[in-house]
Amino acid sequence: MKVSILKRLFVLALLVGLVGVAGLANTGTSVMVSEVAWSGTPASWADEWIELRNGTDKTIDLTGWTLSWDGATVHLGREKGDTITVVNKTIEPGEAFLLERSDDDTVSSVSADVIYKGSLSNSGEKLVLKNSSGQEVQVVDGSEDWIAGTSSSGDPGYASMEMVDGQWKTHKNKGNQKDVEGNRIYGTPGLLPDSAE
């Protein structure tokens, strides 16, 4: 009889453990900051952009989500605070979601999903992405200095900071996307990372 109770407890513990593991698998990161052009583009230092990516197999409604840093809070699903225009409120599975500063000309070859106001400091920022429940989904802590990317005087100049294989890297090759003056951007706004080094 004691063996039967022990077996039941063991099976119960095993089931609880499996449910716990499944729960952890489902609470993985859904939307992440995937690229930051904190120094702008060759056309203008003010032409900053930020890219988010949906790492799930589901469409995510960004209503209620925010991306904030010192002095700015961008609402991703509605025009409030530092959000000027919302074109799209959802992000499809595996797709990118592009935030452009001030207008939709920052990356001329890709339409912005959100247009925001508020500049990123070239000396670094701490970006905090929160979901609609107000929970922190991701913190990109570049408060002491940006983890990657370059300023106008870098080599190359105006390169984005891009997440590649789980690490922040400087995008050192010109991509196919263009700024407002037609210059090819050192980054992949709206595209999957391909050749960041």
C-alpha positions as CSV (number, residue, x, y, z in Angstrom):
1,M,0.0,0.0,0.0
2,K,2.9,2.4,0.8
3,V,4.4,1.6,-2.6
4,S,1.1,2.5,-4.3
5,I,1.0,5.9,-2.6
6,L,4.7,6.5,-3.4
7,K,4.0,5.6,-7.1
8,R,1.0,8.0,-7.2
9,L,3.1,10.8,-5.6
10,F,5.9,10.1,-8.1
11,V,3.5,10.3,-11.1
12,L,1.9,13.4,-9.7
13,A,5.3,15.1,-9.2
14,L,6.3,14.0,-12.8
15,L,3.1,15.5,-14.2
16,V,3.5,18.8,-12.3
17,G,7.1,18.9,-13.6
18,L,6.0,18.4,-17.2
19,V,3.3,21.0,-16.9
20,G,5.8,23.4,-15.4
21,V,8.3,22.8,-18.3
22,A,5.5,23.3,-20.8
23,G,4.5,26.5,-19.1
24,L,8.0,27.8,-19.3
25,A,8.2,26.9,-23.0
26,N,5.0,28.9,-23.6
27,T,6.2,32.0,-21.7
28,G,9.3,32.5,-23.8
29,T,10.0,35.8,-25.4
30,S,7.3,36.8,-27.9
31,V,8.3,40.1,-29.3
32,M,11.9,41.5,-29.0
33,V,13.8,44.5,-30.0
34,S,15.9,43.2,-32.8
35,E,17.7,46.2,-34.3
36,V,18.4,49.8,-33.3
37,A,19.8,52.6,-35.5
38,W,20.7,54.8,-32.6
39,S,22.9,57.2,-34.6
40,G,20.6,57.7,-37.5
41,T,21.5,57.3,-41.2
42,P,23.9,59.0,-43.6
43,A,21.1,61.3,-44.6
44,S,20.6,62.6,-41.0
45,W,21.7,61.8,-37.4
46,A,18.0,62.4,-36.5
47,D,16.8,59.6,-38.8
48,E,16.7,56.9,-36.0
49,W,14.8,53.7,-36.3
50,I,14.0,50.7,-34.1
51,E,12.9,47.3,-35.2
52,L,10.9,44.7,-33.3
53,R,10.5,41.0,-34.3
54,N,7.8,38.5,-33.5
55,G,9.6,35.2,-32.6
56,T,6.3,33.2,-32.1
57,D,4.0,31.4,-34.5
58,K,1.1,33.7,-33.7
59,T,0.0,37.2,-34.7
60,I,0.6,39.5,-31.7
61,D,-1.6,42.5,-31.0
62,L,0.6,45.3,-29.7
63,T,-2.2,47.4,-28.3
64,G,-1.1,48.3,-24.7
65,W,2.6,47.5,-25.4
66,T,5.2,50.2,-24.8
67,L,8.9,50.8,-25.6
68,S,10.5,53.3,-23.4
69,W,13.9,54.9,-22.6
70,D,15.0,58.0,-20.7
71,G,12.6,60.8,-21.7
72,A,10.4,58.8,-24.1
73,T,7.5,56.3,-24.0
74,V,6.3,55.0,-27.3
75,H,2.9,53.3,-27.3
76,L,3.0,50.6,-30.0
77,G,-0.8,50.2,-30.5
78,R,-2.2,53.7,-30.1
79,E,-1.4,57.4,-30.6
80,K,-0.5,58.5,-27.1
81,G,2.6,60.1,-25.4
82,D,5.5,60.0,-27.8
83,T,3.6,58.0,-30.5
84,I,2.8,60.3,-33.5
85,T,1.2,57.8,-35.9
86,V,0.2,54.1,-35.7
87,V,-0.1,52.4,-39.1
88,N,-0.2,48.8,-37.8
89,K,-1.1,47.4,-34.4
90,T,-0.2,43.8,-35.0
91,I,3.0,41.9,-35.8
92,E,2.8,38.7,-37.8
93,P,4.7,35.5,-36.9
94,G,8.4,35.9,-37.8
95,E,7.9,39.4,-39.1
96,A,9.5,42.8,-38.3
97,F,7.7,45.8,-36.9
98,L,9.5,49.1,-37.8
99,L,9.4,52.3,-35.6
100,E,10.7,55.4,-37.4
101,R,11.5,58.7,-35.7
102,S,9.5,61.8,-36.7
103,D,8.3,60.7,-40.1
104,D,8.0,57.8,-42.5
105,D,11.1,58.9,-44.6
106,T,13.8,57.6,-42.3
107,V,13.9,54.3,-44.1
108,S,12.5,55.3,-47.5
109,S,12.3,51.7,-48.8
110,V,10.2,50.4,-46.0
111,S,6.9,51.7,-44.6
112,A,6.9,52.5,-40.8
113,D,4.5,50.7,-38.5
114,V,4.8,53.4,-35.9
115,I,6.2,56.9,-36.1
116,Y,7.4,58.3,-32.8
117,K,9.2,61.3,-31.3
118,G,12.1,61.2,-28.9
119,S,15.8,60.8,-29.7
120,L,18.2,58.1,-28.6
121,S,21.4,59.4,-27.0
122,N,24.6,58.4,-28.8
123,S,26.2,57.7,-25.4
124,G,23.7,55.0,-24.7
125,E,20.1,54.2,-23.5
126,K,18.3,51.5,-21.6
127,L,15.4,50.3,-23.7
128,V,12.5,48.7,-21.9
129,L,9.8,46.7,-23.8
130,K,6.6,46.0,-21.9
131,N,3.6,44.0,-22.9
132,S,-0.1,45.0,-22.5
133,S,0.0,43.7,-18.9
134,G,2.8,46.1,-18.0
135,Q,5.3,43.2,-17.7
136,E,8.9,43.7,-18.9
137,V,9.4,41.5,-21.9
138,Q,12.9,42.7,-22.7
139,V,15.5,45.2,-21.4
140,V,18.3,46.2,-23.7
141,D,20.7,47.9,-21.2
142,G,23.0,50.1,-23.2
143,S,22.8,52.8,-20.5
144,E,26.6,53.0,-20.0
145,D,27.2,52.7,-23.8
146,W,25.6,51.1,-26.7
147,I,26.4,47.4,-27.0
148,A,27.0,47.6,-30.8
149,G,26.4,49.9,-33.7
150,T,28.5,53.0,-34.7
151,S,28.1,56.8,-34.8
152,S,28.9,58.9,-37.8
153,S,32.7,58.6,-37.1
154,G,32.6,54.8,-36.7
155,D,33.9,52.3,-39.2
156,P,31.5,52.1,-41.0
157,G,29.5,55.1,-40.0
158,Y,25.9,55.0,-38.9
159,A,25.8,51.2,-38.6
160,S,22.9,49.6,-36.7
161,M,23.0,47.5,-33.6
162,E,21.4,44.2,-34.6
163,M,20.5,41.0,-32.8
164,V,22.1,38.1,-34.6
165,D,22.2,34.5,-33.2
166,G,21.3,35.8,-29.7
167,Q,24.1,38.5,-29.6
168,W,24.1,42.2,-30.4
169,K,26.4,42.9,-33.3
170,T,27.4,45.9,-35.5
171,H,26.0,45.6,-39.0
172,K,29.1,46.2,-41.1
173,N,27.7,45.6,-44.6
174,K,25.4,47.8,-46.6
175,G,21.9,46.3,-46.8
176,N,19.3,46.8,-49.5
177,Q,17.3,49.3,-47.6
178,K,17.8,53.0,-48.2
179,D,17.5,56.2,-46.3
180,V,15.6,59.3,-47.5
181,E,18.6,60.4,-49.7
182,G,18.9,57.0,-51.3
183,N,22.0,55.9,-49.4
184,R,22.1,52.2,-48.6
185,I,21.8,51.6,-44.9
186,Y,24.2,49.6,-42.7
187,G,21.4,47.5,-41.3
188,T,18.4,45.4,-42.2
189,P,15.2,47.3,-41.2
190,G,12.2,45.2,-41.9
191,L,14.3,42.2,-43.1
192,L,15.8,39.1,-41.5
193,P,19.4,39.7,-40.4
194,D,21.7,38.3,-43.1
195,S,25.3,39.6,-42.9
196,A,25.8,41.5,-39.7
197,E,29.3,41.0,-38.4
